[in-house]
Amino acid sequence: MKPLTQIILDSRRAKFNDRFPVKLRITFLRKQKYFSTDIDLTKEEYDKVRSEKPRGDFKEIQIKLNKIEEKALMIIDSLKKFSFEKFESLFYDIPALKKITLTDYYNDYINTLKAEGRINTAQNYNVSLKSLQDFYPKVDFENITPDFLNRYESWMLSNNKSISTVGFYLRPLRTIINEGIENKVFQREDYPFIKKKYQIPASKNIKKALNRDEVKKVLNYIPEPNSPEEKAKDFWVFSYLCNGINFKDISFLRWKDIKDDQIIFIREKTKRTKKHNIQPIIIPLLNEAEKIIDKWGSKNGTSDDYIFNIIDKEMSPETIEKKIHQFIKTTNYWNRKLAGKLEIKADMTTYYARHTFSTI
């Protein structure tokens, strides 16, 4: 629907000498907005200006108002998609501010994540942006349409990427688009991530777990004391015994989290994503888990110190992420070797420890 233009006398409030401002009225989707012409007239003067054959000064004012309306019509015709904000900036010749691009939004969000210590998540957004730019180097907000997303998905699959990878790269984009809508740089009606437009593909989450016999093999295995293999096996068992606690949360456990034969803590993920009604995780501290703490826990630590010497309070968020990543990588390396020794076909990574608890 095309906007309607009309020159009107705004008689709601007089200025002086019974004069009223003459304004350009734009009507679009039942919404009206008024724009100044810098001309003030009495009702009698306005009637003369709008007559068929005005004379003298009234003729000059009529010509000026006609030019204002012509300018408005030209601006409307030039806009691919009308908005009052775009019209106003062009009508008053307001210099355009530097355009905020999709890349700007990505980079700003990435910097925020880094400042919050969410380094891995920041890296996820970084690879999401890079993938989109590999597909279309000039990608911007106006490109994010259902057609674009379908073509991107096809391109990814043709380059031997899995459907889960497509979803992994597009979920950050969806968050950025939501940010753009909140800040009015992306139109809500153009939102592409809905059922009738485009749905981000989701791969089936197959829980990977050891069976009971395989778990017994791991629990009964006695590695060389104080070896990397023993440490890797112990932390896998600790995760399993502690309700499948993930290895990042293991790294952040403090001595004060142990209370009355229980481990009580707030998940790191929950700290970031929830502000209210945060429920702590409560895990019974079994004897075998307590022995692992005694073996690998820091000695003479204060209540606020981390239990395990994986990270420390002086580290930067980037260093903490690197240390935890290396801890998981090393644990997985030795436990894969252990799985081979025990003739366990499963990968036996930290992920398996988490889901073995929930499965058995």
C-alpha positions as CSV (number, residue, x, y, z in Angstrom):
1,M,0.0,0.0,0.0
2,K,1.4,3.4,-1.0
3,P,1.5,6.3,1.5
4,L,-0.9,9.2,0.9
5,T,0.3,12.8,1.0
6,Q,-1.7,15.9,1.8
7,I,-1.0,19.6,2.6
8,I,-3.1,20.7,5.5
9,L,-3.6,23.6,7.9
10,D,-2.9,22.3,11.4
11,S,-5.6,24.3,13.2
12,R,-5.3,22.4,16.5
13,R,-3.3,25.3,18.0
14,A,-2.7,28.8,16.8
15,K,0.8,30.3,16.9
16,F,0.3,34.1,16.8
17,N,-1.9,36.6,15.0
18,D,-4.4,33.7,14.6
19,R,-1.9,31.9,12.3
20,F,-1.5,28.1,12.2
21,P,1.3,26.0,10.8
22,V,0.9,24.5,7.3
23,K,2.0,20.9,7.4
24,L,2.6,17.9,5.1
25,R,0.5,15.0,6.3
26,I,1.6,11.4,5.4
27,T,-0.8,8.6,5.9
28,F,0.5,5.0,5.8
29,L,-1.2,1.9,7.1
30,R,-3.7,4.0,9.0
31,K,-1.0,5.9,10.8
32,Q,-0.5,9.6,10.3
33,K,2.5,11.8,10.8
34,Y,2.9,15.5,10.2
35,F,5.9,17.3,8.8
36,S,6.7,21.0,9.0
37,T,6.8,23.3,5.9
38,D,7.9,26.4,7.8
39,I,4.8,28.3,6.6
40,D,2.2,29.8,8.9
41,L,-1.2,31.1,7.7
42,T,-4.5,32.2,9.0
43,K,-7.5,30.2,7.9
44,E,-8.5,32.9,5.4
45,E,-5.0,33.0,4.0
46,Y,-4.9,29.2,3.7
47,D,-8.2,29.2,1.8
48,K,-6.8,31.8,-0.7
49,V,-3.6,29.7,-1.2
50,R,-5.7,26.6,-1.9
51,S,-8.1,28.4,-4.3
52,E,-8.0,27.7,-8.0
53,K,-6.4,31.0,-9.0
54,P,-4.4,32.5,-6.2
55,R,-2.6,35.8,-6.8
56,G,0.5,37.6,-5.7
57,D,2.1,36.2,-2.5
58,F,-0.6,33.5,-2.2
59,K,0.4,32.2,-5.6
60,E,4.1,31.9,-4.6
61,I,3.1,30.1,-1.4
62,Q,0.9,27.7,-3.4
63,I,3.9,27.0,-5.7
64,K,6.2,26.4,-2.7
65,L,3.6,24.0,-1.1
66,N,3.2,22.1,-4.4
67,K,7.0,21.6,-4.6
68,I,7.0,20.3,-1.0
69,E,4.4,17.7,-1.9
70,E,6.2,16.8,-5.1
71,K,9.4,16.3,-3.1
72,A,7.4,14.0,-0.7
73,L,6.0,11.9,-3.6
74,M,9.5,11.6,-5.2
75,I,10.9,10.4,-1.8
76,I,8.1,7.8,-1.4
77,D,8.7,6.5,-5.0
78,S,12.4,6.2,-4.3
79,L,11.9,4.0,-1.2
80,K,11.8,0.3,-1.8
81,K,10.1,-0.2,1.6
82,F,8.5,2.9,3.2
83,S,9.0,3.8,6.8
84,F,8.4,7.1,8.5
85,E,11.9,7.2,9.8
86,K,13.5,6.8,6.3
87,F,11.1,9.4,4.8
88,E,11.8,11.9,7.5
89,S,15.6,11.7,7.1
90,L,15.2,12.3,3.3
91,F,12.5,14.9,3.6
92,Y,14.6,17.1,6.0
93,D,17.8,16.1,4.3
94,I,19.2,14.7,7.5
95,P,22.7,13.3,6.8
96,A,22.5,9.5,7.1
97,L,24.3,8.0,10.0
98,K,26.8,5.3,9.3
99,K,24.8,2.2,8.5
100,I,25.0,-0.5,11.2
101,T,25.6,-3.8,9.4
102,L,25.0,-7.4,10.3
103,T,28.8,-7.8,10.7
104,D,28.8,-4.9,13.2
105,Y,26.1,-6.6,15.2
106,Y,28.0,-9.9,15.2
107,N,31.2,-8.3,16.3
108,D,29.5,-6.3,19.0
109,Y,27.8,-9.4,20.3
110,I,31.1,-11.4,20.1
111,N,32.9,-8.6,22.2
112,T,30.1,-8.8,24.8
113,L,30.4,-12.5,25.1
114,K,34.2,-12.2,25.5
115,A,33.7,-9.6,28.2
116,E,31.4,-12.0,30.1
117,G,34.0,-14.7,29.8
118,R,31.9,-16.8,27.4
119,I,34.9,-17.4,25.1
120,N,33.6,-20.7,23.5
121,T,30.3,-19.1,22.7
122,A,32.0,-16.1,21.2
123,Q,34.0,-18.4,18.9
124,N,30.7,-20.1,17.8
125,Y,29.4,-16.7,16.7
126,N,32.7,-15.9,15.0
127,V,32.6,-19.1,12.9
128,S,28.9,-18.5,12.2
129,L,29.7,-15.1,10.7
130,K,32.6,-16.4,8.7
131,S,30.5,-19.2,7.2
132,L,27.8,-16.7,6.1
133,Q,30.5,-14.4,4.6
134,D,32.1,-17.4,2.8
135,F,28.7,-18.0,1.2
136,Y,28.0,-14.3,0.5
137,P,30.8,-11.8,1.3
138,K,28.5,-8.8,1.4
139,V,25.9,-10.4,3.6
140,D,23.7,-7.9,5.6
141,F,20.4,-7.6,7.3
142,E,18.4,-7.2,4.1
143,N,19.8,-10.4,2.7
144,I,18.4,-12.6,5.5
145,T,15.3,-13.9,3.8
146,P,13.8,-17.5,3.7
147,D,15.2,-17.8,0.1
148,F,18.7,-16.8,1.2
149,L,18.6,-19.2,4.2
150,N,17.4,-22.1,2.0
151,R,20.2,-21.4,-0.5
152,Y,22.8,-21.2,2.3
153,E,21.6,-24.5,3.6
154,S,21.9,-26.1,0.2
155,W,25.4,-24.6,-0.3
156,M,26.5,-26.0,3.1
157,L,25.2,-29.5,2.3
158,S,26.8,-29.4,-1.1
159,N,30.1,-28.7,0.6
160,N,29.8,-31.8,2.7
161,K,28.7,-30.1,5.9
162,S,26.1,-31.9,8.1
163,I,22.6,-30.7,8.8
164,S,23.6,-30.3,12.4
165,T,26.4,-27.9,11.4
166,V,23.9,-25.8,9.4
167,G,21.9,-25.5,12.6
168,F,25.0,-24.8,14.6
169,Y,25.8,-21.8,12.3
170,L,22.3,-20.5,12.0
171,R,21.3,-20.3,15.6
172,P,23.7,-17.5,16.3
173,L,22.3,-15.7,13.3
174,R,18.8,-16.0,14.7
175,T,20.0,-14.4,17.9
176,I,21.6,-11.5,16.0
177,I,18.3,-11.0,14.0
178,N,16.4,-10.9,17.2
179,E,18.8,-8.2,18.5
180,G,18.3,-6.3,15.2
181,I,14.5,-6.4,15.7
182,E,14.9,-5.1,19.3
183,N,17.0,-2.2,18.0
184,K,14.7,-1.5,15.0
185,V,17.3,-2.3,12.3
186,F,15.4,-5.3,11.2
187,Q,11.6,-5.4,10.5
188,R,9.7,-7.8,12.7
189,E,7.4,-8.7,9.8
190,D,10.5,-9.8,7.8
191,Y,11.5,-12.3,10.5
192,P,12.4,-15.5,8.6
193,F,12.8,-18.1,11.3
194,I,9.2,-19.3,11.5
195,K,7.4,-22.4,10.4
196,K,5.9,-21.1,7.2
197,K,9.2,-19.4,6.1
198,Y,12.4,-21.1,7.2
199,Q,13.1,-23.4,10.1
200,I,16.6,-24.0,11.4
201,P,17.3,-27.7,11.0
202,A,17.8,-29.7,14.2
203,S,19.6,-33.0,14.2
204,K,18.4,-35.7,16.5
205,N,20.2,-35.7,19.8
206,I,21.5,-39.2,20.2
207,K,22.6,-39.7,23.8
208,K,25.9,-41.6,23.9
209,A,26.3,-43.9,26.9
210,L,28.2,-46.9,28.1
211,N,26.2,-50.0,29.1
212,R,26.3,-51.5,32.6
213,D,29.0,-54.1,31.7
214,E,31.2,-51.4,30.2
215,V,30.8,-49.2,33.2
216,K,31.8,-52.1,35.5
217,K,35.0,-52.6,33.4
218,V,35.9,-48.9,33.9
219,L,35.2,-48.9,37.6
220,N,37.1,-52.1,38.2
221,Y,40.1,-51.1,36.1
222,I,43.2,-50.1,38.2
223,P,45.6,-47.8,36.3
224,E,49.2,-47.0,37.2
225,P,49.1,-44.7,40.3
226,N,49.5,-40.9,39.6
227,S,49.6,-41.5,35.8
228,P,47.7,-39.3,33.3
229,E,45.6,-42.4,32.6
230,E,44.6,-42.6,36.3
231,K,43.6,-38.9,36.4
232,A,41.6,-39.2,33.2
233,K,39.7,-42.3,34.4
234,D,39.1,-40.8,37.8
235,F,37.5,-37.6,36.4
236,W,35.4,-39.6,34.1
237,V,34.2,-41.7,37.0
238,F,33.7,-38.5,39.1
239,S,31.4,-37.0,36.5
240,Y,29.5,-40.3,36.3
241,L,29.1,-40.6,40.1
242,C,28.1,-37.0,40.4
243,N,24.9,-37.1,38.4
244,G,26.7,-36.5,35.1
245,I,28.2,-33.1,36.1
246,N,29.9,-31.6,33.1
247,F,33.6,-30.9,33.1
248,K,33.3,-27.1,33.0
249,D,31.3,-27.2,36.2
250,I,33.8,-29.7,37.7
251,S,36.5,-27.1,37.0
252,F,34.5,-24.4,38.8
253,L,33.7,-26.4,41.9
254,R,34.9,-24.7,45.1
255,W,35.5,-26.2,48.6
256,K,32.5,-24.2,49.9
257,D,30.2,-26.1,47.5
258,I,30.7,-29.2,49.7
259,K,28.1,-29.2,52.5
260,D,27.0,-32.1,54.7
261,D,28.0,-34.9,52.3
262,Q,26.5,-33.1,49.3
263,I,27.9,-31.0,46.5
264,I,25.6,-27.9,46.1
265,F,26.4,-25.5,43.2
266,I,25.0,-23.3,40.5
267,R,25.8,-24.4,37.0
268,E,28.0,-21.9,35.1
269,K,25.5,-21.9,32.2
270,T,22.6,-21.0,34.6
271,K,24.6,-18.1,36.1
272,R,24.7,-16.6,32.6
273,T,21.3,-17.3,31.3
274,K,19.0,-16.8,34.4
275,K,18.7,-13.9,36.7
276,H,15.8,-15.0,38.9
277,N,14.6,-18.2,40.6
278,I,18.0,-19.8,40.2
279,Q,17.9,-23.3,41.6
280,P,21.1,-24.9,42.8
281,I,22.2,-28.4,41.7
282,I,22.3,-30.8,44.7
283,I,24.4,-34.0,44.3
284,P,25.0,-36.6,47.0
285,L,28.7,-37.0,47.6
286,L,29.4,-40.7,47.3
287,N,32.4,-42.3,49.0
288,E,34.1,-43.1,45.7
289,A,33.6,-39.5,44.5
290,E,35.0,-38.2,47.8
291,K,38.1,-40.4,47.4
292,I,38.7,-38.7,44.0
293,I,38.5,-35.3,45.6
294,D,41.0,-36.4,48.2
295,K,43.3,-37.7,45.6
296,W,43.2,-34.8,43.0
297,G,41.9,-31.9,45.1
298,S,44.0,-28.9,46.0
299,K,45.6,-29.2,49.4
300,N,45.1,-26.5,52.1
301,G,42.7,-24.6,50.0
302,T,40.4,-21.9,51.5
303,S,36.6,-22.3,51.2
304,D,36.6,-20.0,48.2
305,D,39.3,-21.8,46.3
306,Y,38.6,-24.2,43.4
307,I,38.7,-27.8,44.5
308,F,40.7,-29.1,41.5
309,N,43.8,-27.3,40.2
310,I,42.4,-26.9,36.7
311,I,41.9,-23.2,36.9
312,D,42.6,-20.5,39.4
313,K,41.0,-17.1,40.4
314,E,43.8,-15.0,38.8
315,M,43.2,-16.3,35.3
316,S,41.6,-14.2,32.6
317,P,38.3,-15.6,31.0
318,E,40.3,-16.5,27.9
319,T,42.9,-18.5,29.9
320,I,40.2,-20.2,31.9
321,E,38.5,-21.4,28.7
322,K,41.8,-22.6,27.3
323,K,42.6,-24.5,30.5
324,I,39.2,-26.2,30.6
325,H,39.4,-27.1,26.9
326,Q,42.9,-28.6,27.4
327,F,41.6,-30.5,30.5
328,I,38.8,-32.0,28.5
329,K,41.0,-32.8,25.5
330,T,43.6,-34.6,27.7
331,T,40.9,-36.5,29.5
332,N,39.3,-37.6,26.3
333,Y,42.7,-38.7,24.9
334,W,43.6,-41.0,27.7
335,N,40.1,-42.4,28.1
336,R,39.9,-43.3,24.4
337,K,43.1,-45.3,24.9
338,L,41.6,-46.8,28.0
339,A,38.4,-47.8,26.1
340,G,40.7,-49.6,23.6
341,K,42.4,-51.5,26.4
342,L,39.1,-52.6,27.9
343,E,37.6,-53.4,24.5
344,I,34.9,-50.8,24.8
345,K,33.7,-49.7,21.4
346,A,32.2,-46.5,22.6
347,D,34.3,-43.3,22.4
348,M,34.3,-42.9,26.2
349,T,34.6,-39.1,26.1
350,T,33.5,-36.7,28.8
351,Y,30.2,-36.5,26.9
352,Y,29.7,-40.3,27.5
353,A,30.2,-39.9,31.3
354,R,27.4,-37.3,31.4
355,H,24.9,-39.4,29.5
356,T,25.9,-42.8,31.0
357,F,24.6,-41.5,34.3
358,S,21.3,-40.4,32.9
359,T,20.9,-43.7,30.9
360,I,21.8,-46.3,33.5
